[in-house]
Amino acid sequence: MSEFDPPIPPAFDPFAEANAEDSGAGVKDYVHIRVQQRNGRKSLTTVQGLKKEFSYNKILKDLKKEFCCNGTVVQDPELGQVIQLQGDQRKNVSTFLVQAGIVRKEFIKIHGF
């Protein structure tokens, strides 16, 4: 190389920050509330990421009674236990989890539409 050649910058990895974020332990702390569209106007709300020490069936029972909807707890191989509720209950579930003291508001992520 001659002295007039510009220096070559080091390789830039645009996904390095995202990969480092995925490997951290803080990512598992979030509770994800999603809505999935079914057929027609029907929808399904899923709650994922609650801590394992909580009784999912008791939380589900309270959610069903509070919002007058049906629901179930599903065991997923990748995500663990997931609560499913009929209808779009995203706002209701997030306020319920905060008021019950199950999770703080800053650790809830609402997804969908």
FIKOLZA-997145 format. One record per atom (N, C-alpha, C): atom name; residue in one letter; z, x, y. Coordinates in Angstrom, 3 decimals, m for minus. Layout:
BEGIN
<atom CA; A; <Z; X; Y>>
...
//
This chain:
BEGIN
<atom N; M; <0.000; 0.841; m1.177>>
<atom CA; M; <0.000; 0.000; 0.000>>
<atom C; M; <0.000; 0.882; 1.234>>
<atom N; S; <m0.737; 0.456; 2.188>>
<atom CA; S; <m0.738; 1.198; 3.443>>
<atom C; S; <0.345; 0.617; 4.348>>
<atom N; E; <0.600; 1.283; 5.434>>
<atom CA; E; <1.655; 0.831; 6.332>>
<atom C; E; <1.259; m0.396; 7.146>>
<atom N; F; <m0.016; m0.800; 7.100>>
<atom CA; F; <m0.476; m1.957; 7.879>>
<atom C; F; <m0.495; m3.251; 7.059>>
<atom N; D; <m0.229; m3.166; 5.776>>
<atom CA; D; <m0.204; m4.376; 4.953>>
<atom C; D; <1.044; m5.195; 5.292>>
<atom N; P; <0.876; m6.513; 5.472>>
<atom CA; P; <2.055; m7.342; 5.771>>
<atom C; P; <2.947; m7.428; 4.529>>
<atom N; P; <4.227; m7.517; 4.740>>
<atom CA; P; <5.116; m7.624; 3.584>>
<atom C; P; <4.928; m8.974; 2.892>>
<atom N; I; <5.030; m8.982; 1.592>>
<atom CA; I; <4.881; m10.207; 0.814>>
<atom C; I; <6.248; m10.880; 0.735>>
<atom N; P; <6.312; m12.134; 1.182>>
<atom CA; P; <7.610; m12.814; 1.137>>
<atom C; P; <8.010; m13.089; m0.313>>
<atom N; P; <9.293; m13.201; m0.555>>
<atom CA; P; <9.731; m13.507; m1.924>>
<atom C; P; <9.287; m14.914; m2.323>>
<atom N; A; <9.215; m15.137; m3.604>>
<atom CA; A; <8.771; m16.440; m4.108>>
<atom C; A; <9.743; m17.530; m3.671>>
<atom N; F; <9.190; m18.654; m3.238>>
<atom CA; F; <9.993; m19.768; m2.767>>
<atom C; F; <9.973; m20.864; m3.821>>
<atom N; D; <11.126; m21.301; m4.235>>
<atom CA; D; <11.240; m22.383; m5.207>>
<atom C; D; <11.729; m23.635; m4.484>>
<atom N; P; <10.859; m24.639; m4.254>>
<atom CA; P; <11.279; m25.823; m3.510>>
<atom C; P; <12.295; m26.673; m4.265>>
<atom N; F; <12.394; m26.489; m5.588>>
<atom CA; F; <13.304; m27.304; m6.380>>
<atom C; F; <14.609; m26.583; m6.704>>
<atom N; A; <14.805; m25.393; m6.160>>
<atom CA; A; <16.006; m24.625; m6.473>>
<atom C; A; <17.264; m25.373; m6.030>>
<atom N; E; <17.215; m25.984; m4.849>>
<atom CA; E; <18.370; m26.710; m4.338>>
<atom C; E; <18.661; m27.942; m5.192>>
<atom N; A; <17.616; m28.648; m5.599>>
<atom CA; A; <17.805; m29.844; m6.417>>
<atom C; A; <18.351; m29.480; m7.791>>
<atom N; N; <17.856; m28.395; m8.382>>
<atom CA; N; <18.348; m27.985; m9.692>>
<atom C; N; <19.791; m27.536; m9.615>>
<atom N; A; <20.162; m26.850; m8.546>>
<atom CA; A; <21.544; m26.421; m8.377>>
<atom C; A; <22.447; m27.637; m8.195>>
<atom N; E; <21.930; m28.666; m7.532>>
<atom CA; E; <22.708; m29.880; m7.314>>
<atom C; E; <22.930; m30.615; m8.631>>
<atom N; D; <21.916; m30.626; m9.516>>
<atom CA; D; <22.047; m31.317; m10.792>>
<atom C; D; <23.072; m30.652; m11.699>>
<atom N; S; <23.195; m29.337; m11.588>>
<atom CA; S; <24.108; m28.634; m12.480>>
<atom C; S; <25.549; m28.722; m12.017>>
<atom N; G; <25.778; m29.182; m10.802>>
<atom CA; G; <27.136; m29.256; m10.277>>
<atom C; G; <27.922; m30.397; m10.892>>
<atom N; A; <29.223; m30.291; m10.822>>
<atom CA; A; <30.072; m31.329; m11.390>>
<atom C; A; <30.221; m32.518; m10.441>>
<atom N; G; <29.897; m32.360; m9.179>>
<atom CA; G; <30.081; m33.427; m8.211>>
<atom C; G; <29.099; m34.560; m8.348>>
<atom N; V; <27.979; m34.352; m9.060>>
<atom CA; V; <26.969; m35.387; m9.184>>
<atom C; V; <27.486; m36.537; m10.044>>
<atom N; K; <28.328; m36.261; m10.994>>
<atom CA; K; <28.830; m37.283; m11.902>>
<atom C; K; <29.854; m38.193; m11.229>>
<atom N; D; <30.290; m37.874; m10.027>>
<atom CA; D; <31.329; m38.651; m9.376>>
<atom C; D; <30.820; m39.957; m8.783>>
<atom N; Y; <29.519; m40.105; m8.613>>
<atom CA; Y; <28.977; m41.291; m7.970>>
<atom C; Y; <28.893; m42.458; m8.937>>
<atom N; V; <29.097; m43.657; m8.389>>
<atom CA; V; <28.870; m44.895; m9.125>>
<atom C; V; <27.552; m45.453; m8.607>>
<atom N; H; <26.603; m45.640; m9.506>>
<atom CA; H; <25.272; m46.116; m9.136>>
<atom C; H; <25.164; m47.600; m9.453>>
<atom N; I; <24.784; m48.370; m8.442>>
<atom CA; I; <24.580; m49.806; m8.609>>
<atom C; I; <23.099; m50.071; m8.374>>
<atom N; R; <22.430; m50.565; m9.401>>
<atom CA; R; <20.979; m50.767; m9.333>>
<atom C; R; <20.640; m52.222; m9.627>>
<atom N; V; <19.477; m52.632; m9.141>>
<atom CA; V; <18.949; m53.948; m9.481>>
<atom C; V; <17.610; m53.724; m10.174>>
<atom N; Q; <17.402; m54.466; m11.258>>
<atom CA; Q; <16.147; m54.390; m11.999>>
<atom C; Q; <15.520; m55.764; m12.008>>
<atom N; Q; <14.230; m55.822; m11.711>>
<atom CA; Q; <13.517; m57.099; m11.690>>
<atom C; Q; <13.135; m57.491; m13.105>>
<atom N; R; <13.443; m58.709; m13.471>>
<atom CA; R; <13.016; m59.234; m14.765>>
<atom C; R; <11.782; m60.089; m14.541>>
<atom N; N; <11.619; m61.152; m15.286>>
<atom CA; N; <10.448; m61.992; m15.106>>
<atom C; N; <10.686; m63.024; m14.011>>
<atom N; G; <9.687; m63.216; m13.169>>
<atom CA; G; <9.797; m64.196; m12.098>>
<atom C; G; <10.820; m63.796; m11.055>>
<atom N; R; <11.729; m64.712; m10.739>>
<atom CA; R; <12.758; m64.438; m9.736>>
<atom C; R; <14.040; m63.886; m10.347>>
<atom N; K; <14.050; m63.687; m11.645>>
<atom CA; K; <15.256; m63.224; m12.331>>
<atom C; K; <15.462; m61.730; m12.098>>
<atom N; S; <16.722; m61.332; m11.960>>
<atom CA; S; <17.025; m59.917; m11.773>>
<atom C; S; <18.310; m59.573; m12.527>>
<atom N; L; <18.538; m58.271; m12.649>>
<atom CA; L; <19.660; m57.747; m13.416>>
<atom C; L; <20.307; m56.640; m12.605>>
<atom N; T; <21.628; m56.686; m12.447>>
<atom CA; T; <22.361; m55.653; m11.722>>
<atom C; T; <23.072; m54.762; m12.736>>
<atom N; T; <22.905; m53.438; m12.604>>
<atom CA; T; <23.573; m52.504; m13.508>>
<atom C; T; <24.537; m51.629; m12.718>>
<atom N; V; <25.695; m51.363; m13.299>>
<atom CA; V; <26.713; m50.509; m12.708>>
<atom C; V; <26.938; m49.348; m13.667>>
<atom N; Q; <26.709; m48.134; m13.171>>
<atom CA; Q; <26.776; m46.946; m14.020>>
<atom C; Q; <27.591; m45.877; m13.323>>
<atom N; G; <28.350; m45.106; m14.098>>
<atom CA; G; <29.054; m43.963; m13.547>>
<atom C; G; <30.537; m44.177; m13.298>>
<atom N; L; <31.088; m45.285; m13.763>>
<atom CA; L; <32.533; m45.481; m13.627>>
<atom C; L; <33.256; m44.479; m14.527>>
<atom N; K; <34.460; m44.118; m14.154>>
<atom CA; K; <35.217; m43.158; m14.948>>
<atom C; K; <35.574; m43.763; m16.305>>
<atom N; K; <35.691; m42.894; m17.290>>
<atom CA; K; <35.912; m43.345; m18.663>>
<atom C; K; <37.303; m43.934; m18.888>>
<atom N; E; <38.268; m43.613; m18.020>>
<atom CA; E; <39.612; m44.135; m18.251>>
<atom C; E; <39.744; m45.615; m17.901>>
<atom N; F; <38.742; m46.172; m17.197>>
<atom CA; F; <38.781; m47.599; m16.874>>
<atom C; F; <38.322; m48.413; m18.079>>
<atom N; S; <38.886; m49.604; m18.212>>
<atom CA; S; <38.456; m50.524; m19.257>>
<atom C; S; <37.254; m51.310; m18.735>>
<atom N; Y; <36.094; m51.005; m19.283>>
<atom CA; Y; <34.868; m51.648; m18.818>>
<atom C; Y; <34.912; m53.154; m19.075>>
<atom N; N; <35.487; m53.553; m20.196>>
<atom CA; N; <35.520; m54.980; m20.521>>
<atom C; N; <36.409; m55.757; m19.555>>
<atom N; K; <37.508; m55.171; m19.098>>
<atom CA; K; <38.371; m55.865; m18.128>>
<atom C; K; <37.689; m55.961; m16.770>>
<atom N; I; <37.002; m54.886; m16.357>>
<atom CA; I; <36.260; m54.927; m15.090>>
<atom C; I; <35.165; m55.980; m15.176>>
<atom N; L; <34.458; m56.011; m16.308>>
<atom CA; L; <33.389; m56.992; m16.498>>
<atom C; L; <33.938; m58.418; m16.453>>
<atom N; K; <35.076; m58.638; m17.075>>
<atom CA; K; <35.673; m59.972; m17.083>>
<atom C; K; <35.997; m60.425; m15.661>>
<atom N; D; <36.550; m59.522; m14.852>>
<atom CA; D; <36.864; m59.867; m13.464>>
<atom C; D; <35.602; m60.094; m12.640>>
<atom N; L; <34.576; m59.272; m12.861>>
<atom CA; L; <33.315; m59.438; m12.128>>
<atom C; L; <32.669; m60.779; m12.471>>
<atom N; K; <32.653; m61.140; m13.748>>
<atom CA; K; <32.052; m62.398; m14.169>>
<atom C; K; <32.786; m63.590; m13.569>>
<atom N; K; <34.107; m63.508; m13.539>>
<atom CA; K; <34.894; m64.615; m12.995>>
<atom C; K; <34.733; m64.715; m11.479>>
<atom N; E; <34.673; m63.560; m10.813>>
<atom CA; E; <34.577; m63.526; m9.351>>
<atom C; E; <33.226; m64.038; m8.849>>
<atom N; F; <32.133; m63.649; m9.524>>
<atom CA; F; <30.792; m63.948; m9.014>>
<atom C; F; <30.099; m65.076; m9.766>>
<atom N; C; <30.775; m65.701; m10.729>>
<atom CA; C; <30.204; m66.820; m11.490>>
<atom C; C; <28.852; m66.459; m12.097>>
<atom N; C; <28.823; m65.334; m12.815>>
<atom CA; C; <27.595; m64.911; m13.476>>
<atom C; C; <27.958; m64.356; m14.840>>
<atom N; N; <26.966; m64.215; m15.690>>
<atom CA; N; <27.190; m63.661; m17.014>>
<atom C; N; <26.948; m62.161; m16.978>>
<atom N; G; <27.453; m61.449; m17.976>>
<atom CA; G; <27.260; m60.012; m18.021>>
<atom C; G; <27.667; m59.435; m19.353>>
<atom N; T; <27.388; m58.140; m19.523>>
<atom CA; T; <27.713; m57.455; m20.757>>
<atom C; T; <27.898; m55.968; m20.492>>
<atom N; V; <28.520; m55.276; m21.438>>
<atom CA; V; <28.654; m53.822; m21.389>>
<atom C; V; <27.712; m53.267; m22.444>>
<atom N; V; <26.797; m52.380; m22.026>>
<atom CA; V; <25.799; m51.803; m22.917>>
<atom C; V; <26.099; m50.320; m23.085>>
<atom N; Q; <26.014; m49.835; m24.329>>
<atom CA; Q; <26.192; m48.410; m24.609>>
<atom C; Q; <24.819; m47.744; m24.594>>
<atom N; D; <24.602; m46.833; m23.655>>
<atom CA; D; <23.342; m46.107; m23.527>>
<atom C; D; <23.571; m44.675; m24.003>>
<atom N; P; <22.635; m44.107; m24.776>>
<atom CA; P; <22.850; m42.741; m25.274>>
<atom C; P; <22.895; m41.686; m24.170>>
<atom N; E; <22.138; m41.857; m23.095>>
<atom CA; E; <22.115; m40.871; m22.012>>
<atom C; E; <23.162; m41.169; m20.938>>
<atom N; L; <23.316; m42.433; m20.581>>
<atom CA; L; <24.141; m42.807; m19.435>>
<atom C; L; <25.563; m43.205; m19.811>>
<atom N; G; <25.851; m43.380; m21.077>>
<atom CA; G; <27.173; m43.842; m21.478>>
<atom C; G; <27.248; m45.350; m21.371>>
<atom N; Q; <28.416; m45.863; m20.995>>
<atom CA; Q; <28.578; m47.304; m20.877>>
<atom C; Q; <28.067; m47.787; m19.529>>
<atom N; V; <27.299; m48.874; m19.562>>
<atom CA; V; <26.708; m49.454; m18.358>>
<atom C; V; <27.052; m50.935; m18.333>>
<atom N; I; <27.517; m51.411; m17.183>>
<atom CA; I; <27.798; m52.842; m17.014>>
<atom C; I; <26.544; m53.517; m16.484>>
<atom N; Q; <26.138; m54.613; m17.139>>
<atom CA; Q; <24.981; m55.385; m16.690>>
<atom C; Q; <25.446; m56.770; m16.278>>
<atom N; L; <24.962; m57.222; m15.123>>
<atom CA; L; <25.289; m58.552; m14.608>>
<atom C; L; <24.010; m59.302; m14.291>>
<atom N; Q; <24.031; m60.619; m14.462>>
<atom CA; Q; <22.867; m61.429; m14.113>>
<atom C; Q; <22.802; m61.615; m12.609>>
<atom N; G; <21.589; m61.533; m12.080>>
<atom CA; G; <21.377; m61.770; m10.657>>
<atom C; G; <21.528; m60.501; m9.836>>
<atom N; D; <21.213; m60.611; m8.556>>
<atom CA; D; <21.326; m59.481; m7.628>>
<atom C; D; <22.744; m59.482; m7.056>>
<atom N; Q; <23.621; m58.687; m7.628>>
<atom CA; Q; <25.030; m58.655; m7.250>>
<atom C; Q; <25.420; m57.312; m6.640>>
<atom N; R; <24.464; m56.579; m6.077>>
<atom CA; R; <24.745; m55.216; m5.594>>
<atom C; R; <25.838; m55.183; m4.533>>
<atom N; K; <25.701; m55.977; m3.502>>
<atom CA; K; <26.692; m55.979; m2.413>>
<atom C; K; <28.044; m56.484; m2.909>>
<atom N; N; <28.011; m57.537; m3.733>>
<atom CA; N; <29.253; m58.102; m4.252>>
<atom C; N; <30.014; m57.088; m5.107>>
<atom N; V; <29.294; m56.390; m5.984>>
<atom CA; V; <29.936; m55.427; m6.875>>
<atom C; V; <30.517; m54.263; m6.068>>
<atom N; S; <29.777; m53.783; m5.069>>
<atom CA; S; <30.282; m52.641; m4.299>>
<atom C; S; <31.553; m53.019; m3.535>>
<atom N; T; <31.592; m54.203; m2.921>>
<atom CA; T; <32.805; m54.606; m2.213>>
<atom C; T; <33.956; m54.854; m3.185>>
<atom N; F; <33.655; m55.391; m4.369>>
<atom CA; F; <34.695; m55.626; m5.368>>
<atom C; F; <35.309; m54.302; m5.834>>
<atom N; L; <34.471; m53.302; m6.123>>
<atom CA; L; <34.978; m52.017; m6.606>>
<atom C; L; <35.831; m51.321; m5.544>>
<atom N; V; <35.450; m51.467; m4.272>>
<atom CA; V; <36.228; m50.844; m3.199>>
<atom C; V; <37.550; m51.581; m3.006>>
<atom N; Q; <37.520; m52.902; m2.981>>
<atom CA; Q; <38.742; m53.679; m2.762>>
<atom C; Q; <39.718; m53.551; m3.924>>
<atom N; A; <39.206; m53.395; m5.133>>
<atom CA; A; <40.078; m53.249; m6.302>>
<atom C; A; <40.642; m51.836; m6.406>>
<atom N; G; <40.114; m50.910; m5.619>>
<atom CA; G; <40.605; m49.540; m5.656>>
<atom C; G; <40.067; m48.734; m6.812>>
<atom N; I; <38.984; m49.174; m7.415>>
<atom CA; I; <38.407; m48.460; m8.550>>
<atom C; I; <37.648; m47.231; m8.083>>
<atom N; V; <36.930; m47.359; m6.972>>
<atom CA; V; <36.151; m46.243; m6.437>>
<atom C; V; <36.122; m46.363; m4.919>>
<atom N; R; <36.021; m45.216; m4.230>>
<atom CA; R; <35.936; m45.241; m2.768>>
<atom C; R; <34.501; m45.530; m2.332>>
<atom N; K; <34.372; m46.056; m1.125>>
<atom CA; K; <33.068; m46.496; m0.623>>
<atom C; K; <32.057; m45.361; m0.543>>
<atom N; E; <32.500; m44.142; m0.207>>
<atom CA; E; <31.546; m43.035; m0.058>>
<atom C; E; <31.006; m42.530; m1.391>>
<atom N; F; <31.592; m42.984; m2.516>>
<atom CA; F; <31.109; m42.554; m3.833>>
<atom C; F; <30.264; m43.634; m4.512>>
<atom N; I; <29.829; m44.639; m3.755>>
<atom CA; I; <28.980; m45.697; m4.300>>
<atom C; I; <27.564; m45.509; m3.749>>
<atom N; K; <26.593; m45.503; m4.644>>
<atom CA; K; <25.186; m45.452; m4.238>>
<atom C; K; <24.513; m46.728; m4.719>>
<atom N; I; <23.899; m47.448; m3.772>>
<atom CA; I; <23.220; m48.701; m4.101>>
<atom C; I; <21.720; m48.423; m4.109>>
<atom N; H; <21.059; m48.767; m5.212>>
<atom CA; H; <19.633; m48.527; m5.358>>
<atom C; H; <18.906; m49.869; m5.477>>
<atom N; G; <17.619; m49.856; m5.188>>
<atom CA; G; <16.780; m51.025; m5.408>>
<atom C; G; <16.174; m51.558; m4.142>>
<atom N; F; <15.116; m52.289; m4.311>>
<atom CA; F; <14.317; m52.939; m3.264>>
<atom C; F; <14.421; m52.200; m1.965>>
//
